[in-house]
């Protein structure tokens, strides 16, 4: 016999949904950091005059 309570029927689905959401949040954060760095780099580079 185990000391753990019986698992709820929908526990696996809830956990995978939470994991998917956490992964999506991490990926979104990575994308936003990259975009922020690109914008920062773009403002640091002087614009060449075309004349």
N, C-alpha and C positions, 0 to 999 in steps of 0.2 A: 504494500500500500504506500502511496506517496503522500507527502504533506501538502502538496499543492492543491488548491481548489480546482474543481473541474472547469475547463475552458468554456467560455461562452461560444455559442455557435457562430456568431459573426466576428469573433475576435481576430481571426486571420485577415479577413477583408479590411477591417478597420486599420490594422497595423500596416498592411501594404499601402493603403491609401495615405496614411500618415508618412510613411517612408517616401512615397512618390511626391507628396507635397514638400517634404523637407529637401528632397533632391532638386525639385523645381526651384525652390527658394535659393538654394546654393548656386544653381546655374544662373539664375537671374542676377544674383549679386556679382558673380564673376563677369557677366556681360556688362553690367553697369560700371564695374571697375575699369574694364578695358576701354569702354567708351569715354570714361572720365579721363583716363590717361591719354587717349588719342586727342581729346579736345585740348588738354593741357599742352601736349607736344605741338599741336597745331598753332597755338597762340605764341609759343616760344620761338618758332621759326620765322625769321623776317621774310616778308613778301618781296619778291624780286619785281622791280619795276619793268614794265614792258614798253620801252620807248625806243 
